[in-house]
Amino acid sequence: MRPRAANPRPSRVRDWIPDQPGAWVMALAPALAGFVAGGPTPYSVWLVVLWALCYCVQFAAARWLKSRFARRYRMPVADYGAALAVLGVPFVVVNPGILRWAPVYVVLAALSFLAAWLRKERSLWGNAVAVIASSLMATVVAPYGAHNPLHVMMPSTAVMISAVFAVTQFGSVLFVKTMIRERGSRAYLVASIAWHAALFAGVTWRIGSFLPAVGMDDGSWIPSPLMWGELVSAWLLARAIALPWIGSRRRVRPVVVGMVEMVSSLLVFVAVPAMTAA
């Protein structure tokens, strides 16, 4: 008599919640930056909530595909998808202009799900797809803010914010690989350091803010607000050099790398106005 197969493991709470805080920050920071740049409105709040649901759908669907349709991931996909439809369809009805982004995100979603199916979501191209999708959200959200009541423009500032997040987040991808999956790889280390050095040089050239403040009667000086862009890009370069050097001598736990990247993402968020200064 054949033994009866074990019942598939049912869904658990951890199957519903994206378990990487750093990924949450990287996914939501550009959308929130676009929200701030555009000025808060009910529509921009609504859109940020929809993007958070999109992230949950992608997370659950990627696990489902990677597991070859395991039963435990079926309910998270269905429920997140239903919530996205319930909240998203009314937004599209009221704001049909959002559909101009549909072709872009259909392609990005397809590539993301392909990466999950191939179990290549941590590959450079899989990471690049995630970076592009999250970074573009600054440009998607900003037109629905108070500064653009017709919702028809893509403000140049929002485009620059998207560009800054795309560059810094892909740099984060390279850095994390030097610490975990590609630890010890000289090629990845050189690429990471070169990428962040170029970022620092570009921000410094663009801003040029290492100057005394104007109007200080006592001859003292304070950092220009624009200088924070240079300070953050300098931090990103320093951590891309220092932590791999430390990791070559002693083990640096992944949780430490994740916390460093959470801090880095938050610093980039704060410095975005300086790094996008004209």
C-alpha positions, 0 to 999 in steps of 0.5 A: 500500500502506497503511503499517503502524501503529506498535506501541503503546508498551509499559508503562514503569516510570514508568507504574507509579509515581505521580510526584507526591511531594506527592500521595503525602503528601496521600493517605497522611497522613490514613490514617497519622494515623488509624493513630497515633491508633488505636494500631498493630495488624496490622489497621491496618497491613494497612488502610494498605497496602490504602489505598496500593494503592487509591491506585496503582489509582486513579492507574493507572486514571485514566491509562488512562481519560484516555488512552482505554484506551491499552495501556501503562496496561493492565498497571499497572491489572490488576496493581495491581487483582489485588494489591488483590484478593489482599490486600483480600478476606481483610481483608474476610472477617476484618473485614466491618464495613469494608463500611459504607464501601463505598457512600461509596468506590464513589461517590468512585471513580466520581466520580474515574474520571468526572473522569479520563474527562472529563480534569477531574481537576484541576478543583475538584470533581475535587480535592475528590473526592480530598481527601474520599477521602484525608481520610476514611481517618483515620476508616476506619483508627482504629477498627482500632487498639489503642484500639478492639479491637471495630472498631465505633466511629468515635472523635470524635478520628479524625473531627476528624483527617479534618476537619482534613485535609479543610480543610487539603488543600482549602486546598492545592488552592486555593494550588497553583492560584494558583501554576500553573493559575490563576496571576494569577487574583484570584478564586482568590488571594482564595479561597485567602487567605480560606480559610487566614485562616479556618483560622488564626482557627478554630484560634486560637479553638479552642486559645487557647494563646498563654499562658505555660507553667504552673509555670515558677519563673524567670518564663520561658515556653515554647510550649504543645504546643497552640501548634503547631497555630496555628504551622502554620496561620499557616505555611499562611496565610503561604505562601498570601500570600507565594508568589503575591506572589513568583510575580507578580514572578518565575517559581516552578517547579512543583517548588518549589511541590510541595516547599513542599506536601510540607513543609506536609503533613508539618507538618499531620501533626505538628500534628494533635494540637494542631489537634484538641485539645478 
